């Protein structure tokens, strides 16, 4: 019987593979900058990227991509669940705003979006 409280690495939204890869990279970047994540845990993504520059044991790009994938999945899965959830919510949130014309002629060729957004990095303390 599957555990309903367990996290899954499978994508939960329909956005395509590239959208999920971009979301995963942004999530890892945000988690690397978060002070609530253990510094030793932050070595996982760094070590998996470092693997790209050292000589390979097996030829080909397949082993490189497998190491990077496993390093990123392990890093996200080992991070505190509430921190990951907080960052994912921030990444998937929509910023409310409205478009307005900012060109001087009023021909509508240039537009700007205005609105408010939440802080860039939730959980980070301002100094």
URUR-V826647 format. One record per residue. N is the residue number from 1. RES is the residue in one small letter. SS is DSSP state (hx for helix, st for strand, lp for the rest). PHI is phi in whole degrees, 0 to 359 (* if undefined). Layout:
N:RES:SS:PHI / N:RES:SS:PHI
This chain:
1:x:lp:* / 2:x:lp:289 / 3:x:lp:276 / 4:x:lp:284 / 5:x:lp:271 / 6:x:lp:279 / 7:x:lp:282 / 8:x:lp:236 / 9:x:lp:272 / 10:x:lp:288 / 11:x:lp:298 / 12:x:lp:254 / 13:x:lp:240 / 14:x:lp:271 / 15:x:lp:215 / 16:x:lp:91 / 17:x:hx:295 / 18:x:hx:293 / 19:x:hx:295 / 20:x:hx:292 / 21:x:hx:295 / 22:x:hx:297 / 23:x:hx:296 / 24:x:hx:294 / 25:x:hx:296 / 26:x:hx:296 / 27:x:hx:297 / 28:x:hx:297 / 29:x:hx:299 / 30:x:hx:294 / 31:x:hx:292 / 32:x:hx:294 / 33:x:hx:270 / 34:x:lp:277 / 35:x:lp:285 / 36:x:lp:280 / 37:x:lp:268 / 38:x:lp:303 / 39:x:lp:299 / 40:x:lp:292 / 41:x:lp:292 / 42:x:lp:290 / 43:x:hx:287 / 44:x:hx:301 / 45:x:hx:293 / 46:x:hx:294 / 47:x:hx:293 / 48:x:hx:291 / 49:x:hx:287 / 50:x:hx:296 / 51:x:lp:299 / 52:x:lp:293 / 53:x:lp:265 / 54:x:lp:276 / 55:x:lp:300 / 56:x:lp:281 / 57:x:lp:276 / 58:x:lp:238 / 59:x:lp:286 / 60:x:lp:106 / 61:x:hx:279 / 62:x:hx:295 / 63:x:hx:291 / 64:x:hx:297 / 65:x:hx:293 / 66:x:hx:294 / 67:x:hx:294 / 68:x:hx:295 / 69:x:hx:297 / 70:x:hx:296 / 71:x:hx:296 / 72:x:hx:289 / 73:x:hx:295 / 74:x:hx:298 / 75:x:hx:300 / 76:x:hx:293 / 77:x:hx:291 / 78:x:hx:272 / 79:x:lp:291 / 80:x:lp:303 / 81:x:hx:299 / 82:x:hx:292 / 83:x:hx:291 / 84:x:hx:297 / 85:x:hx:298 / 86:x:hx:297 / 87:x:hx:291 / 88:x:hx:295 / 89:x:hx:296 / 90:x:hx:293 / 91:x:hx:289 / 92:x:hx:268 / 93:x:lp:286 / 94:x:lp:252 / 95:x:lp:274 / 96:x:lp:284 / 97:x:st:183 / 98:x:st:220 / 99:x:st:277 / 100:x:st:214 / 101:x:st:281 / 102:x:lp:244 / 103:x:lp:281 / 104:x:lp:285 / 105:x:lp:280 / 106:x:lp:77 / 107:x:lp:277 / 108:x:lp:79 / 109:x:lp:282 / 110:x:lp:236 / 111:x:st:220 / 112:x:st:222 / 113:x:st:258 / 114:x:st:238 / 115:x:st:167 / 116:x:lp:247 / 117:x:lp:219 / 118:x:lp:281 / 119:x:lp:303 / 120:x:lp:299 / 121:x:lp:241 / 122:x:lp:295 / 123:x:lp:91 / 124:x:lp:278 / 125:x:lp:271 / 126:x:lp:279 / 127:x:lp:249
